[in-house]
Amino acid sequence: MNSPDRLSRERPKMAALEAAAALPGPDPVPTVTYHSTGKTIIIGSAADCAPWAEGLCAQLELTVLLTDPPPAGAAEPARLYPAHRAHAIRVDGWLGAFDVVWQEGAAERTGRVDLVLDLSPAPLLGRHQKPAGYFAPGADLAKRARAVEQLADMIGEFEKPKYFSYKERICAHSRNRLIGCNACIEICSAQAIAGAGDRIRVNPNLCAGCGACTTVCPTGALTYAYPSPAYTGERLRTLVFTYREAGGGAPVLLFHSGEHGKALIGELETSGQGVPPNVIPVELQHTASVGIDVWLAAIAYGAGAVMVLMTDEEAPQYRTAVAAQMDIANIILNGLGYEGRHCTLLQANHAQLLGVVLARPVLTTGVTEPGGFHVMMNKRNTLDLALSHLARVAPLKPALVPLPAGAPFGAIQVDTAKCSLCMACVGACPASALMDSPTMPELRFVEKNCVQCGLCATTCPEDAIVLDPRMSFADTWNKPVVLNESTPFCCIRCSKPFGTLQMVENMLGKLGAHPAFAGSLDRLKMCGDCRVVDIMKSGDSARITGGHGL
């Protein structure tokens, strides 16, 4: 039974939850539609398939692929459904559009079905997040029964939100066939993302809405759309502000899923222990769908800490990615003088363990002045707002905070002795962090924009660029700074600038001894137009068609 003292301490949390519940729902987004007529294939041994196939064949258009050999010396038994002895089976697709390929004897056969019940010892689709319409319940009879029950109901038209939006212009995946950022492809547990030239392609039918791709995306090219970051941010802002206004101090936000995480919290409440009064549960579509931008915004709003509860339902790579981002957030906050661990990943599969962890005191230094900004749709804009506020009211005022490799913030170091100012890095940069000058041979850099994708370093023909992960709070963070500059080199015939002194000197050093330029080194000092004129006047025009062009 709750004591009067506990009820008093619960009031700020209850006020916060009531205020958040009164907010309007998320804006609608486009939907993804599936169509299923119930055409189903069951895969497995005869002993495993028979009990379920006999019940399903009256409800669904059924085919069975038997993976064990037929009984020796006996004919195939009569069945109410078509059955094939199959091996080398492959399955790909999603609800309403599964393509199945198998070998039957020496022949290869194919089929398209709406639903798949995979009773193989190991699932044919080994990915963590299985596509809609594919069931691989394993050997557990209760799980098989639930899968069969679901199959029987999966006839008709089904919809789900399109959980993501993609801005290919700022995608850092690749430039000129050189890979920069592969984070979304590597983390997707549904294998819904693949490279597509210099960009990526997300299959909305396979996307399960976990949002991990949007969390690890450094530029914000991938954004979680349902609900949007702005919607989630407004929920957090309302929760924290209401809690503080009700006299509750700095709350702890506990992000959890609507499935296993919610069930654990429910068990904790019914056990009598309950969630501590200073901890506010925040249900998410998926715990990997929010990241460092939202966490830092919550701390800037006045939350004492952010915790993310993960259970056995999340893919292992999600836990790794969230933990890595939390380390970066904590390093930045500690560097600003906010003591303690503000962002924590909780891993629990039992309510008792969760209760023990939540009962521990949270010892952190929070903001003295809560931020009033709103979370934006663009991740980098939200980070700018949150970090600017956190730095402004911080106990410490560092010029910069070093970060581990892989952090999405930082600068680059340019070896000016190697850099020829060819500007290949400028063309490769997806975030407009690198730029040239319209009037002078200058390489300029805006650190605020850099996402440390490495495309500049990979593209640089002189290997003159090294990444420098860090968080800068210097005045130059949002201003163009010159990383390298050079004297313009002007054509010796027409005086038009066409390169830099260093570039031409490098070219003379590399090509001067080549027999193709014997007696014509001055042409390397000419612009392209004058070079052609000089060749034509000297009677060396055949050398153009011969492949030299100089």
N, C-alpha and C positions, 0 to 999 in steps of 0.2 A: 504493500500500500504506500502511496506517495505521502511523504510528510509535508506539513505546511511550508517548511523551509524549502524543500525541493520544488514544490509547486510555484513558490515565489521566484525561484531561480529559473524555472522553465518559462515564465511569462514572456521574457524578451524573445525567446525562440518561437513560441507560439504566435506572437505578434508578427514576427518576420515571415513565418510560413503562411499565415493568413494574408499578408500583404502580397506575397509572391503569387499565391493562388488566385488573387483577384486580378492579376495582369491578364491582358488578352492573350490568346493562343498565338502560335507562330503563323506567319503568313504562308499561304498555300504555295506549293512549288509544282513544277511539272511532274507527271507520274510515269512510271514504267508499267506496261501492261503485259500480262501473260495470258495465253489461251491454251486450255487443256480440254481435250475430248475424252481423256481417261485412257488413252493408249499406253499400256504399261508393259515393261519388261522386268522380269525377275531373274537374277543371276545367282547361281550357287549350285551346290550339290543336290542330287535328287532328294536325299533325305531332308535337307534343309528347306528346299523349295516346295515340296509336295503339300505339306499341311496348309501353307498360306495360299498357294496357288488355287487349291480346290475351293477355298472360300471366296477368293477374289474374282475368279473367272466368271462368276455370275453377275458381277457388278462392273467389271472393267474389261476392255478389249486387251487380252493378255497373251503375252509370249514369254516362254521360259527358256533361258540358256543354261543348260546343265553342264557343269564344269568337271564332273567325274566321268570315267568311262562307263559304258553300258555293262550290265551284268554279263559275265562270261557265259557263253552258250545259251543265252536266253534272249527272246525277242523283247523289244521295247513294250512296256505295258500300255494299254489303251488309256488315253488321257482326254479330258474335256477341253484342252487348250493345246496349241502348237508348242512343241518342245524341240530343241536342237542340242546336240552334243557339241559343245563349243570350247575353244581354247584361244589364247592370245586375244582376249577381249579388251577393247578400248572404248571408253565412254567420254564424251565431251558435250557440253551444252548446258541448258537450263530448262526450267519448267516449260513444257510445250515445245521444246526444240532440242531434244537430246539426240545426238548422232552416235549410234552404236556400231562398232565394227568387230567382227570376230572371224576366226577360222573354223570352218566345219569340214573336217577331213583336209583335203588339199585346197579347197576352195575358200575364197574370202567372201564374206557376206556382210551386208550393211542394212541398217534400218534406222528409221527416225521414229522416236516415241515421245510421249509427253512426260512420262514418269518412270523412275528407275528405283527398284528395290534391290539393293546389292547385299546379298547374304554371303559374300565371299569372306574367307577368314581374315583377310586384310582388305580394306576398301580399295576399289579400283581408282577412285579419286582420292589421293592421299592428302590433299590440301586441308588445312584446319577448318576453313569455312566452306562447307559444302554448298553447291548451288541449290536454289529453290527447286523442289521436285525430286531431289536425289536423296535417298534414305539409305544409310549404312549403319544399322543398329547394332552390329556385332552379334555375339552369341547369346546375349541376354534375352530370354524369352519375353520378359515384360516389355523390353524396349522394342522387340520385334512386333509385339502385339500393338503397341502404340503407333509404330510406323505404318502398319497395315490399316489401322483405323484412320490415320491421316490420309493415306492414299485414296481410300474410298470416298473421301470428301473433296478431293482435288480435281473436280470436273467443273469447267466453266471459265469465267474470266476473272482474273485477279490483278490487283494493282498494288503498287508500293510507291513511295515518294522517290524521286530522283535525288539522292542524298548529297550530291556534289555539284559544284560548278567549276568550270575550268577556263582560265584565261591563258591561252597558249602564248600570248605575246611576252609574258614575263616568266615563262617556264624555263628553268635552268637545266633541263635534261641534257641538251646537246646543242652544239653549234658546229657546222661544217663536218659532221660525222665524228666529232670528238665528244666523248661522254663527259658531262660535268656532274650533274646530280641524278642519282638513281634511287633516291630514298623511297619514293612512293612505290616503285616497282618492287623493291626488295622487301618492303614491309607488308604488302597486301596479302592477307591470308586467304583471300578468295581467288587469287591469280586473275584479278579483273583488270590489271593495268599492264600495258606493254609499251615498249618503245615504238615510235612511228616516225622515223626520220629524226629530225631535230626536236620533235615534240613527243608527247605520250598520247596514248589512246586508252580511255577508260570504258570498259564494257558495262553499261548500266544494268544489263540483265544479270550479270554476275556480282555486281557490287552489292554487298550486304549491309552497307550503311554504318560500318564501324568507325569511319572517319580517321583512322590512323594515318592515312595518306595525307590528309589535310594538316594533321598535327606535325608531321615531319617535313612537310613542304617548306623550304626556307623563304621562298618569295611570296607565298600566298597565291600562287597560280591555281592551286587546288584549294577550294573553300568548302567547308561543310555547309550545306544548304538547308537541311531540315532537321532540327531548327538551326537558324543562322547564328553566327557568332554574336551579332547584335542582340538577338533575342536572348541567348544564354547570358550575355553580359548584363542585360537589363534585369534579368532574374537575380543575378548575383548582387548587383548594385542595390536592388530593393531589399534583398535579404540582409545584407550587411548594414545598410543605412538604418533600416527599421530596428534591427537588433541593437545597434548602438544608441539610437534615439530612445529606446525603451530601457536604457540603463544597463545593457548587457555587456558592455566593453567590446573586446575584440573576439569575434566568434571564430570557431574552426569550421571550415566548410568541408564536408565529407562527400565527395563525388562517388556515385555508385551506379551500377547498371540497374535496369528495370527487371532483371531476372534473378540470377543467383545473389547478386549484391543486395537487392531489395529483400529477398527471402531471408538472408542472414540478419539484416537489421530488424526484420519482423520477428525473427526468433529471439533476438536480443531483447526486444521490447516485451514480448510475452513471457520471457523467463523471469521477469521481475527486476533484472539488472538495469535494462534500458540504456539508451544512448545518453551520455552526459549532457547536462543542460547547455553547456557552451558549444556543443557540436551540432551543426545543422546539416542533416542529410540533404543532398542535392541529387535527384535522379537524372541520369543522362540516357540518351538512346544507346550509347556505348561509352565506356570509360576512356577509350582512346580518342574520343572525338574532340576533346579540348586539350590544349597544350600551353606552352609557356606564355603566350600572349594573354590568355584568359586568366591563368594563375597569377601573373604579375599584376594584372588589372585588379583582381580580387584583393591582393595584398595592399595595393595602392588605395582601394576603397576603404581599408581599415580592418580587413580580416587578419586574425592573428596567425593563421596557418591554413594551408590547403592540403587535404589528404585525398588520395585516389585509392579506392578499394578495388582490388582485383582478386578474382577467385579462379577456379579452374576453367572458367568459360572463355577467358581471353587467350589469344594466341601468344606463345612465349615471346615472339619478337615485339609484341605490343608492350609487354612489361619492360623489356630491355630499352625500348625507345623512350617510354615515359620516364623511366629512371634516369636516363641520360639527360633528358631535357630538364628534369628536376634538379640534377646536379648543377647544370648551367645556371638555372634560376637562383639556386641557393648561393652559388659563388658570387653572382652579381649582387644579391642582397647583402651578403656578408661583407663584400667589398665596400658597400655603401654604409656599413656600420650597423645594419639591422642584424642583431645577433640571433643565433639559434637556427634551427632547421625549419624553414617556413613551408617547404614543399616536401611531402612525404608520400611514398608509395607503400600502401598496406597490402599484404598478401595474406588472405585468410580464407579458409574453407569451412570453418566452424564458428558458430556464434560465440562460443566461450572464448576462443582466441581473440576474436574481434573485440569483445568486451574488455579483455585484459589490456589490449593495446590502446583503446580509446580512453581507458581510465587513467593512463599516464598523463602527468601534467605537461602542458605545452609551454615551453619556456622560450619565448621569442620577443624580440624588440620590434614593435610595429610602428606605423606612421603616427606622427603627432597631429597631422592634419589630413583627413581623408580627401582623396581626389574626387572631383565632381564630373570628370569626363565620362563619355559613353564609349563602350566597346564598338569598334567600327567593323564593317564587313571586310576591310582589307587588314590582314594580319600585321603587316609592317606599320601601318598607321596606328593600330592599337598599341603595339610595342613602343612606338615613339611617345605616345601620350602617357603610357604607364611609366616608362623609364624616366621621362622628363619630370613627372611629378615625384617619383621616388627619389630622384637625385636632388630635386629642389628642397625637399624637407628632410634629407638624409642626415644622420649624425656625422658621417664622414663625407669629405668632398674629394675623392680621388680623381686624378686626371684620366686614368684608365684602370681597368681590371683585367688581368690576363685570364684567358679562357682556354679550356682544353681543345685539342684538335677535333674538328667536326662541329664546333659551335657555329651557328649561323650568323655570327657577328664578327667583325674584324676589319683589319686593314691589309694591305699588301706592301711588301718591300720590293723595290725595283733596283736592280744592280745597274746603275747608270753607265758603268763602263761597258756593259754588254748591250744595253738597250739602244737600238738604232731608231727608235721612234717610228717604227713601221705602222703602228696603230692597229695591228691585228687584234690585240687584246680589247681595244675599244669596240670593234665589230663583234667580238665574241661575248662581251658582257651582257647578260640578260636583264640586269637590274639598273642600268645607267649609272653604275658606280664609277666607271672609267669613261673618260671623254677626252676629245682633242680640243684644240683651240681653232677658231675660224681664222685667226690672223697670224699665229705664231706656231712653230713646231714645239708644242707642249703636250705632255701627257698629264691630265688632271684627274683627281680622284675625290669622290664624296663618300666618306666612310659610312655615313648613315645608310646608304643604299646597298653596301656590300653584303652579300649572303654567303661568302666563302665557298662558292660552288667549285672554284678551281678552274673554270673554263679559261680564264686569262692566262694562268700558268701553263695549262695544257696546250694552249694555242701559240704561245710565245715562241717564235723560231729561234730566239737566242737563249732560251732558258734563263731569262733575266728576272723572273717574278717568283716570289715566295710568299705564301699565305701567312698572315699573322693574326690568329684568332684572339680577339680581345673585345672588351666593351669600353668604348671611349666616352668620357664625359667632358672632354675638352671643348673649348669654344669652336674649334675647327671641325667638330664632328659632322655638322650639317653644311659645311662650306667647301667649295672646290679648293683643293690644295694641289700645287704643282709637284709631281713626282719626278719628272725629268723634262728638260728643255734643251734646245740646241740652236745653233746659228743656222739660219736657212742657207741652203746651197743653191746658187743661181746658175742657170744655164750659161755656159761660156760663149754662146752665140747670141742668144736673144735676151739674156739677163733675167728671164722669168724664173722665179723660185720653183723647184720641182722636188725637193727633198731636203734632207738635213746634211750638214757637213759630215757628221759621223757616219751616216748611211752611205754616202758616196765614198768616203775613205775606206769603209769596210768592204764595199764592192770592189774598189781598186785593189785592195789587198788580196781579196779572194780570187779575182779574175785577171789581174794584171799579167800573170805569168802564163795564161792560157794562150795557146797558139792562135785561137780564133780572133784574138784582139791584138795580134802583133801589128804594130804600127798604127793602131787606131784607138789607143787608150783614151784620147780626148773625147771620143764618142760617149764614153761612160760619164762624162761631165756635161753632157747635153740633155735637154729635155727630149721627150719622145718624138715630138714633131721635128726638131732640128736634127735629131739623129738620122731620121729617114731622109731628110733633105741632103745631109752630108753624104750618106751612102749613095744616093742617086747621082749626085754631082761627081763623085769619085769613080763612078763606073762599077761599083761593087754591088749593084742591085741584085746580082745573082745570089749573093750571100743571104739575102732576105728569104728567097725561096728555098735556099739550102738549109734553113732552119735556125740561122743565128739571129737575124733581125737586128744586128748591131754593126 
